[in-house]
Amino acid sequence: MQKKNPPDASTPPFKAPAAMFWVGFLIRVLYITLAHTYRIRLGQDHLQFGWEMGRIARALATGYGYADPFTGHTGPTAWVPPLYPWLLTGIFKIFGVYTAKSAWVILTINSIFSAATSSVIYEIASRCFQHTGRARKIALWSGWLWALHPAAMQYAVRWIWDMAVTAFLFSKVIVLALRARGVGEDLPPTDTQTTSRWAIFGVFSAMLGLLNSTLLLFVPVCGIWMLLGAAKTRAAFQRTFFKAIMAGTLFCACLSPWLWRNWTVFHAFIPIRGNFGAELHASVAEGYNGFTMGSRIPICEVCPDYLEYKQMGEHAYVRQEAQLAQIYIRSHKRQFAQLALKRFYFYWVSVPHPIEFGVWNEVFRVLNYSFLCLASLLGLALALKQRIPGAVLCAWAFALLPLVYYFVTVQARFRHPLEPIMTILTVFLFQSATLPGRRGSKPQ
């Protein structure tokens, strides 16, 4: 009998059923269409149509450049990373600025990425749990749960923001790392640590930064974890090290046009986004109390600092706010630490939310939010104990993704990029609850 060759690493046997994507996508689009979520409220000059993202996209589409993140014309900005506003600008130019058609199209695009995340989840789960005998079951449950669960859909069908795209791209970066390490495959590093995978990792990481720069804390750790997979021999490590250098070069090359734009416009080095000082000062402002919106963010004319922001220009204003924040934090260290602990609680357990639809609806929301956290943390602990491949990388994601938010601000949507991994670990936890009669059964 002729011996079969091992499957090509570029096309591993970890492809999700096509129905998983299509069902998830159609449900999302039907909800957008039937629930009329594309009809955005007109108040405050369409502010809820993408907030700062929508404002900048309007400025780009109407000839003002990358500017005006708030009400009126306030000048050049680097308040948010550029990738999603550029996407929104293209839609505005084709379907109109702040139109219902534009809203439907961008929410549909969000839904494509959200539904596609279920297929990425399937590959992550099937790779990591390949040797447990339950890989396909965990992968199917995880992927379908993401495709069908309303909580996984909400940011795709209601929010004109980057969360759905970011969650997809972050999950793809995890997949690239698993492929490079050969997780789930019995292949030598020379077959898994390919130049193309490292190149795609560099480009995707840059795109991730241009969507949500906070997630860049994870990228170097992910790259090191990939590189360690080739540490078995000196020669393999050296070859892979040069591929990692190439990926880093591509990463810098993709970011450099945006960094150069910021330098020429603001005459200062602004890494990706330039609002940190303002957000930090808002997070410690009087009456803030750790909640999700500081009173000092100059969203519109009625905000106290709007005129100052407009007159000073964004960079000068943010630099001033950063200095004021540092002065306040130095003299209120204990309060700052207490706020950080409070935001830690918000991120993992429950972000404060107005009770708009009744007490029981809010109770259900809190239970749903906190249950995923608890179950996924227990699943992560179990995966680390059982030495599941990729568990260490997931642990680093849990540690690094929320880190900045503990010290600035927290909203429920900030956890969304991590939720695909949380979904997998939650399913793994419950799939590991073996019945007594089957405890000694042999894995399939």
Disulfide bonds with the S-S distance in Angstrom:
none
